[in-house]
Amino acid sequence: MRGHAQGVLCLFALIGLAQQAPTNQEKEYEADGPKTIVELQQFRQTSSIHIKSRGGKEGVATLINLNPGINAWFLLKVAWAGDIASHGELALHLENPEPHARKLFLDEKFPAGLVIADGKDRYACDLFGGDALEQAKASQQIYAPLCEGRVYLRNAATGHRTNLEAATEFLREHVWGGEKIIDLGHVLMGEMNRETGKMEAAARGQAAGAQGDVPLPASIDSKYAGRTLTSGNLGIDLGGAERTGMIPGAWYPAAGNTGVYVSIVQPNLIDPAILESYKATVNNLDSVEASALCYLIAFDLDQFELEYALGTEHPKVDWSEHTLAQMRNPALPGPDGIGNVSPLIATGLVSPQDVPRTVATFTGGFKRAHGAFEYGDLALKNHGSHYGFIENGVVLSKLQPGLATILVLDDGSMEMKTWADADNRLLPRIKDARQNGVPIIELNETSHAPIPGKLVNRWGPGNWSGSADEKLRTMRAGAAFQVNRNATNHGRRFLIYAVFSDATPSAMARIFQAYRCDYAMLLDMNALEHTYLALYRRSGSQLLVDHLLKGMSEVDKSASGELVPRFLGYPDNRDFFYLMRRNGKEVRP
C-alpha cells in the first residue's frame, strides 16, 4: 500500500508540472542538443488529469496537442500507478480527422476518457475505464477508429518496398563498393527509361489543346507550329489526343477529372531564345537529353488542395551520409537532436477521411541518406543543411534556409519558395512542408520572368545526385508552381508535376522556363517508382487508376484481379504527396 500511495503522489506531482505554463518550449526547439520529438514541437499544448479505471486503478493521462494551430496530431500518454516501473508510460499517436471543426481535450469531470467538442456538441469518450485503447492498439488497422470514429489511433505498419529498393539497400549496406555499383545502375537505368516522341503533321481540325483558365502553354520554336507529338507511354486518358498526337507544350484536359491537364514536350522543341538564355548557370543540352520526352500534369489549385505524408521508413531523421565530419555532432543522433520520430507513427498511407476526395498521389523527395550537402556553401551551414519536412503541423526535421521548399498553410493554400530565416514566422501556420535541394527556377520579381537557380549547373553544391563522376542525366521528377496571370477574375494557380525521361537539371530548367513557371524544384529520380504519379477516377464503387507513364502501374499491387494503388491502398516506405478535391467533393468523372 505504501508503494502504491507514493506512486499516486508522484502521479499527482506530474499533473502539477504538466499544467504549468510552458516557458521554455522555444528554447527546447532551438537548442543544439539531444531532444525528444515532443521537445521539437515549440507550439505544443499539454494538459493532464487524474484518471481511474473501472477496477479502481489510479493514474494520470496527458494529452499533447503537437501544434494547436493545425490541431491534427496528438500524443496521448497514460501512466498507471504501480505500472510505471514494470511497463513504463503508454504513448499513443492520435489523429483528429476534422481539425477545423473538432477539438480534443481532457476534463477532470470526465476522468474515464477524452472529451471531443464538435461545434456546440460535446462527446465524452471512455478511453481509460475499459480496454478501448488496448483493443485499438492490438488491432490490425493502421488507422484504428476510437470514440465511434471521431478519432484515429495510428498504428505502426510495414511499408512496401519494391525489388529495386530492396536490392539497392542491400548493396549500400552489405556490399563493399556497393555505392559505385548503384551509381552505375543509375546511369544504365537513366538510359533505359529514355523516350523520344514521334513528330507528325497535325491532322486537319486538330484541337489546339485546352483553352481558357488553364495552365500557360510552353513557348515552342515556331518552326514546329502545326506539328504534333505522340508518345506510346502516356497512361492518362485525354479523350483520344494521347493516341492521335498532342501539340507540343499545349495542355489537354484529363478525362474524368476536371481541373487536371496534361502536356508533353521535348527540350529541342523549345523556343531558341529560352535555350540561349542564362548560359552561365545552365549547361548546353546534348542531343540525347534534348530529344528526351518530358511528361507534365497540372492541377488547378482553385479546385485541389495538397497534402504530404511520410513513408513508414523514409525520409529518416538521423544523419545523412553526405554530412561532413566537421558538421556532425557526435553527441546528437541526428541534426535536429532526434534519431527517430517515435512515439509518433508514420503510416505511408493516405488517411481514411481523405481517401474519398483524393485525386492523385506522387512520390516525395530524397531519402535522408542523400538529403544533405557534401559540397558547397550549404554543406558548411546548419549541420550540412539536411532537407526538412513537416506533416500535419508537426516538425519532423527543421526547415533549413537556402533550400527549395513546397509548403501548405493552415488555410489550404500552397506555396513554393526558397526558405529563409525570416520564414520561420510561418511555422505555426504550416500544415505540411517538404524541402529537396535548391531551386531549379525562381521568379524575377521585377520582370515576373522565370530565372534558373544559380546552382542548376553545379553538381556538388546543388546536390543534384547522379553518379560520382557527375553523369547527371537520368530519369528525374520535379514540381513547379505556375500562375496564369492572363486568366479571368484573378491569377490562376497551378501545381505542375513533371517526369523527365532522361535529363540533367539543366534540361529541367529549360522546360520549366518554357512553361513560364514561377518556381520549380527537383523531387526524386532514377526509376519509375521514384517518379511515380497515379491519377484516380471513380465510377460508382469502381476506382479507376491512370498513371502518368504506363510503366508506373507495375509499382502497384493487385488483389483478386483488381489494381491496388500505392499510397492509397497499402502503406509504402517512401514519403509522398497527394491532392484532394476542395470543399469536401468526392472524385467523380
N, C-alpha and C positions, 0 to 999 in steps of 0.2 A: 504493500500500500504506500509505503514511504516513497519508493521509487516512482510509482505512478503519480503521486501528488507533485513530486519535483518535476516530472515531465509536463504535467499540466501547467505548473507555474512558469516553466520555461516557454511553453507554447503561448501563454498569455503575454509574456515579455516580448516574444516575436511579433505579436499583434501590435503592441505599442510602438515598436520600432517601425513596422511597416506603415503605420498610419501617420507618422511624422512627415511633414512636408519635405520632399527630397530637395536638397540644395546642392548636391554635388554631381548630378547626372551629366551635366555638360562637361565637367572636369573628367568624369569617368570615360566619356566618349572621346575626349581629346587626348587622354593620357596615352603615352607611348609605352605601354606595359601590358602584361598578361591580363586578360579580362574574360568575362563570360559573354555569350551572345546577348544576354539581357543588359549588361552594362554598356553594350554598344548602342543601345536604344536610348538616346538622350531625352526623348519626349514621352517616355513611358509614364503611365499612371498605375499605382499599386494600391490595393486595399486588401485587408484581411479580416476574417471574422472567426469566432469560435463556432465549431460545429460539433454535432453529436449524432452518432449512428443510432439505429433503432435498438441495437443491443446495449446502448449506454456508453459506448466508447467515445472519448472526447478527443478533439483535435483542432487544428487550425487549417482553414482554406485561404489561399492567397490568389487573387486574380490580378494579372498584369495585362493591361491594355498596352500593347507594344508601341502603338502610335495612335493616340486618340483622334488625331486629325483625319486618319484614314479609317480607323475603327473596324478593321477586318481581322487581325490576328491577335490572339490572346494566349497567354500561358497560365494555366491553372495548376497550382501547387497544392498538394494535400499531404498533411503531416498528422498522423495519429499518435497520440501519447502511447508510449511503450513500443511503438513500431519503428521509431526513428533509428535506433541503434542497429536493429536487425535488418530492416528493409529500406531505410532511408526515406526520403521525401519523394512522393509520386509527382511527376511533372508531365502535364498533358498539353498538347498543342491544339487549341480550339480555333475554329474559323467561323466568323459571322457572315452568313451568306447574303445578308441585307444590311450592309454597313451604313447606308444613308438613312435607313428608317428604323433600325433596330439597335437598342442599347443593351449591353450586358453589365450586370453589377451584382455584388454580394450585399446582403442586407441581414443584419442581426435578427430581424423579425422573421426571417425565413432561413434558420440555421441548417435546414436539411438540404439546401440547394442553391441554385442560381436564379436570379430574377432577370427576366427579359422584358424590356419595355419596347412596345411597338406602337408608336403614337400614344394614344391615351390608355391603351390596353397594357395590363401587367400580367405576366405569366411566371409563376413560381415553379421551377423545375427541380425535382428531388434527385439530386446527384449523390448526396453523401449518406442518406438514410438507408439506401438499399445497395444493389450491386449494378446499377446502371453503367457506371464508369468501367467496372471490370468487364462487363459484357461487351461494351463498345470496343474496349482495348483488345479484347480477345477475338473479336470478330475478324472475318476475312476481308472486310470492307476497308478500302483505302480512305474513303470519306464515310465514317460511321455516324449516322444521324443520332443526335441526342435531343431531348426536350421536344419530342414529336416533330423532329426535323428542323427546328428553329436554329440549331447549332450543329456543326460538324466537328467530330474528333478526327484529326488527321493521323492516320496510322502509317507506319513505315512500309514501303514496298520495294521490291527488287525491280529496277528499271531495265528495260530491254536493251541489249547491245547487239549490233549487227556483227556478222562474222568478220568483217573488215576491222571494226573497232576492237574486237577481241584479239585478233591477230596482231594489230598494231601495238596494243598494250602489252602483249606477251613479248614482242620484240624489244620494246622500250625497257621493260622491267627485268627481263631474264636473259637477254642475248647480248654479249659483248659486241659493241659496234652496231647495235640494233638501230640507233638513230640514223646512221648513214644508210642502212637498208631501207628505212622508212622514207628518207629523203629521195632515194632513187625511185621508190614506189610512187611517191607523189608526182615525180616528173613523168613517169610512164602513164600514170592514171590521168594526168592532165591531157596528154596526147590522146588517150583512149576516149575521153569524153568530148573531144573537139568535134564541132559540127560546122558545116557550111550550108547556107541556104541555096535554093535554086531560083535564079532570076529569070523572069519571063515578062513579056509584054502584057500589060493589063488588058483583060477582056473588055469589050465594049459594055458600057454601063457599070463598070466596076465601081463599087462603093468607095468613097474616099475616107472610110473609117468613121468613127463616132464624131458627132458634131455637138456644139452647144457647150454646156457646163461640164466639160470633160477635161482630162489632162492635156497639157500642151504637147503637140507633136514634136518630134525631133527635127532639128534643122538638117536637111538632107541635101547632098550635092544635086544641083538642078539637072544634071545630065541623066539622073535616074528617074526623072519625072515620067509618069506613065508606065513604070515598071512595077512588078510585084515580086515578093519574096515568099518562098514556100519552105516549110520545114516539115519533115516527116515525124518529128518527135514532140511537137506541141501536144499536150494532153488535155487542153481545155476546149470545150465546145464553144465555137464562135458563130454558130449558125451556118457553117459551111465555109466561111472565109479561111479557116485554117487549112482547108483542102484545096480551095481554088486559088489561094495566094493572097498575101497581105501587102499593102503599100508599106514600104519600109518606114519606120518611125511613126506611123499612124496608129491610133488606138481603136480597138474593136471591143464592143460590149460582150462580156461573158454571158452565155446563155443561162437563164435561170437565176441570175444574181445581179439585180440592179445595183449600180454604183461600183461595179468591178469592170476593169478594162484591161486588155492585153495588147502588147505590141512586140514586134521583133525587129532586129536591126543587126547589121554588121558594121564595125568601125570604118571600113573602107568606103561606106556609103555616106558618111557624114560630110557636111559642108566643109570644104577645104580650109576655109578661114578659121574654123574651130581647130582643125588638125594642126594648123600652123601657129596657133596662139600659145603663149606661156611655155616657150621651148626650154626655159631654164629649169622648170620644175616638172615637166612632163617629157618622157622619152619618146623618140620616134617609134612607131609601131612597125614591127617586122611583118612580112607578108602572111605569116601564119596566124598571128593574133588579129591582124587587120581584117582577115576574112572569116574569123570565128563568130558564130552566131551568139547573140545575146537575147534572152527572153525576159520581158518585163511584164509585171502585173501591177496595176494601180488600184487603190481603194479610196473612194470618196470619203473623207473624214467627216463630212456632214452626216453621213449615214452609218459610219462604223466607229467603234472605239477599240483601242489597242490594249492588250494585257500582256504581261510577261510572267513566266513561271520557271523556277529552277528545275533541272532534272534531278533524278534521285541521287546522282553522283557528281554531276558537273554543272557549272564550274565550281571547283572546290575553293576553300578559303585559306589554304596553307600557302607556303612559299612557292613561287614559280621557279622552275629550273633555270630560268633566264636571269634571276636576281644575282647581281654582282656581290662578291663576298663582302665588300665594304658597306653594302647597303642592307645586308642581312643582320638582324639582331638575334643572336643565338638564344637569347632568353625568351624570345617570342615564338609561339607555334606557327604564327603567320603574320603578315604585315600589319594587320589590324588588332593583333593581340589574341586572336582566336585561331584554333586549328580545325574546328568543325562548327556546325550550326546547331548541334544538339543542345537542348532537347527539342528544338523545332524540327519539323519533318518536311522535307522537300519531296513532293509526290511525283513529279514528272508527268502530271496528268491534269487536264482541264477540270476545274471544279464542277460538280454536278449541276449547280444552279446556272452555270454559264453554257453548258452543252447545248441547250435548245437554240441559243442565239449565235453560236459560233459558226462563222462562215469560212474561216481559213486558219491554218496553222503553218508556221515556218520556223526553221531552226534558228538558234541564237548565235552566240559568238564563240571565241576560242575557249578551250579548256584553260584552267588556271595554270597548267604546266607551261603554256606558251603565252599566257595573258599578262606579261610584264615585259620590260625593256632591258635588253642586254647591251645596247649601244646607244650613243647619242645623249643629249641633254636629259631626256626623260628617265634614262637609266640611272642618273645620279640624283634624282629627286624622289622624295616620298617613298623610300624603301624600294625604288625601282618602278614606281608608278603602275602598280597592279591594277588591272581593269576592275572597276567597281560595279556593283549591282544591288538593286533594291526590289523586293517583292512585297506587295500589299503593305507598303509603308514601312517595312522592316529593313533596316540597313544590314545587309549580309556581308558586304565589303564596301568600304568607303569610296565615294566618287572622287576621282583624282583630277586636279587641274591639268589642262592641256590635252585631255582625251576626248575623242568623239563619243557623244552621248545621245542616246534616244531615251526620252522620258515621257511619262504620263502623269498629269497632275490630278488632284482630287476632284476636279470638275470634269474629268474625262478628256481634256484637251491634250494633244500630243505635241511635243517639240523635239527638234534635233539641234544640237549645238555643241560647241567645244566648251567643256566645263571650265569654269574659272572659280577662284576662291569666293568671289562675290556671290556666286550662285548658291552657296550654302544657305542663303536665306530662304531658298525654295524647299529645303529638306522637310519641314513639317508638312508640306503640301504634296510631296512626291509620292505617288502610289506605286509606280514601277519605274525602273531605270536599268539600262544596260550600257556599259562602256565597251568599246572594242577598237583599240588602236587610236589613230589620228585621222583627221578628216581627209576625205578624198576631194570633196567640193565644199567650199564655203561661199557665202554671198557677199558681194561687194555692196555695202550699204548705200553707197552713193549712186552707183550705176544700176543697182539691182541685177547685176550680171553674175553668173556663177564663175568662181575662180578656183582652179585646182589648189589643193592644200600644198603647203611649202615642202612637205616631206614625201610627196607622191613618188618621186623617182629615187628615193634614198632608202635602200633595203633595210639596213640595220636600224638607223634612227626612227624609221617608220614602223618597224616590227611587222613587216608585211608577210613574213614567213615564206615558205618555199624551201628549196634546197640550200645547203650551206654555201654552195658556190654561186648563189644569187640567181639561180634559174627560177624566175618568179612566175613563169607562165603556167597556169593550171586552171582548173575549174574553180570559180570563185562566186560568192554571193554577196550582195550588198543591199543596203537600204538607203532610200533617199526621200527627201521631202520636197514637194513641188507646189507652188502656188500659181494658179491660173488667174492672174490679175485682170484678164480680159473677160472673165465670167460675169454673168449678170448678178446684181444685188451686192455681191462682195467677192473678195478674192477666194476662189475655190481651192481648197487644200487637199492634197493627195499624199498618201504614203505609197511609195513605189518600192517593190521588191524585185531585184534583178538577179538572174543567174547567167553568168558569163561562161560559155563552154570551154574557153581556153584563153586566159587573159592575164596580163600583169596589171598592177594598179594604174599604170598609165592608160591602158585601154579602158579601164573602168571610168577614169576621169573624163576621157573624151566622150564616152557615151552619156554620162550624166550631164556633162556640159551641153551636149546636143539636145537633150531633153529639158534644158533650162531649169535644172533642179537648184533649189536654194541651199541644200546641204546634202551630203552623201557620205557614207562610211562603209567600210568592209564589215561583213559578219563572219561567216565561216567559209571553208574552202576544201578542195581536193577530191571530193566524192559526192555522189548523189545524195547519200544520207546526211551529209553535212550542209547541203544546199537545198534541202527538201522543202517543198511547199505543196500543200493539199488544199483544194477548194471544195466546199461542201454544198450540195443542193439536196433538198428534201422533197419527196413526192409522197404524200400521205405518211405512212410509217417507214417508208424506204429512204435510206440515206445514200445519196449518190456522191461518189468521190471522184473529182478530177485532179490530176497532178499537173503542175506547170510543165514538167517533162514526163513523158510516158514511163520512162525507166524508173522514176521515183516510186511507182506502185510496188516495185519489188521490195521496198523497205517495209511496207505494211504487212500485217499478218492476215490470215484468213481462218474462218471458223465456219464449219458446215456450208462451205461453198460461198460464204459471204466475206467481203473485204472488211477487215477491222483496222481502221486508220490509226496510225501513230499519234500519240499525244491525246487523242480524243477517245480511243477505245482501249488503250492499255498504256501503262506508265513507261517512260523512256528515261534512260540515264542522262540524256543531254537536255540543256535548257532550251526554251522555245518561246515564241510569241504567238498570240492568237488574236484574231479580230472578230468582234461581235457586232450584230445589228444594234443600233441605238434604240432607245425608247421601248425596250423590252420586246421588240418584234422578233418572232421566230424566223428562221431561214426558210423562205418559201420561193418556189420557182416563179 
